[in-house]
Amino acid sequence: SAMNESAISLRSASFSWPSGERALSDVSMDLPQGCRSIVVGANGAGKTCLLRIVGGMYHYEGSVKVFGKEAYVPNRLGNSGSVEIICGTNIWRQGECTIVGERWQPRGDCSVRSMLDLLSDWDRDRMQMIVDKFHIDLNWRVNQLSDGKKRRVQLLLAFLKPSAILLLDEVTTDLDVLARQSLLQFLQEENEKRSVTILFSTHIFDGLEEWGTHVTYIKHGTLCFNKPMDQIEELAVLRQQEYLTPLFEFVCRRVHEDAAEYRRKRAEPREQCLTGPVEVN
């Protein structure tokens, strides 16, 4: 896939919660079209916020461009652009982007098939391909499913209509090893055939060592780095030392350091320590 043009471009992008607490500060970065970036960082570092400003869900300061257009589109309703929140499933689609977020708790008793009937403009062959890949039964009653099966149905609904940018936020948490493998394989095919750009935020690195092309590392709301995998020196060193899972090793070490540093900072007396950190992930 051609990785030349920037699909995603941030310049001094910041985001604050309504309380005024900063969740992201002054993030500037570019990701090329067709990359598979693994978004890493400690809990509460701002990974979810990053995905949501790129997807146009949150109003940010600075500039966030997706294929050259600002991600956030104000409209009369005071939210961003033409948004479909699919069947209450924590899937958000807008423009070129689809965000898949936390696990979805179905309300009401319906089958997977009847959920598909609520969505328009999708291709039957593509649906069948995804159903086969994720071993989904269209007759499943969604409110009776295990967390893993719910997650697979959520992914079917998210991927049913093709998207140019997929923003996946901890979507592997409920999946077993096989389903996780199917997901990574599906994403790689989408990426290689259709140049889909993927941001994949995760704590689970099983199967990702060879899968990612970039690492986007967020630390306390700032961008620590955003680089192609093969340009991360610490990773190269761990590979030379023959670690079986260098990426996992690298992230563990860095996230532990971040967490320790964060605890030290919070222990220092300061006037505004009445508000605790907002856990977004």
C-alpha positions, 0 to 999 in steps of 0.5 A: 500500500502506498504510504506517502500522503498524510492521512492524519495530520495534527498541529498543536492539537489539544483537548480539555474536559469540561472541568478544564482539565487538559487531556491532550496538550499540543500534539503535532504528528502525521500518519501516512495513508495505509499505516497500521499504528499501534497507539500505546501509553498508560491508562489515562494517558490520552489514547482514547481522546486522541482517537476521538479527536481524529474521528471528529467526536470531540471538539479540540483546539489547534488543527486535526486534519483527515485527508486534508479536512478538519476532523471536527465539523460544527453543525446546527445540532452542536455536535460534529458533522453527520454522525451515525452512532450505530444501534447504540453499539459504541460505534461512531462513524463520520466522514472517512472515520469509524471509531469502535469503542468500549464493549456494547451492552445490548438492550432488547432481544433481537437477532444479529440479522435483525440488527443488520436490517437496521443498517442501509447501503451495505454489501452482502458479500462483504457481510458474508466475508466478515461473518465467516472470518469472525464465526458469527451466526446471524441467528444469535440473540444479541442479549444472550451472548458472551462478551467475546461474541458481543464484541465480534458482532460489534466488529461486524457492524463496525466493518460492514460499511468500508471506512478509510480510517479505522480508530480502534480503542481497546477492541481486543479486550474480550476476544480470545486468541483465535478471534484476535488473530482473525481481527488482525488478519482482517485489518491487514487485508483491509489495509493491503487491499484498500489502503485503510489507515488504522490506529489501534489502541491496546494493552494486549500485544499478542500478535502485534509484534510483526503487525504494526507499521508505526507506534504512536506513544502518548504520555500524560496527554502529550505525544512522546513519539510517533515513528515507524516501527523500524526507526525505534532504536530501543526496539531494535536493541531488544530485537538484537537481545533476542527478546521474543516479544520486543514490542511488549517488552518495550511498552511495559518498560516505558509504561511502568516508568511513566506510571512511576513518574506520574505518581511522583508528580502527583505526590508533590504538593500543588494547589490544584490537586483537588481534582483527580485524573479523569480515567478515560480508557 
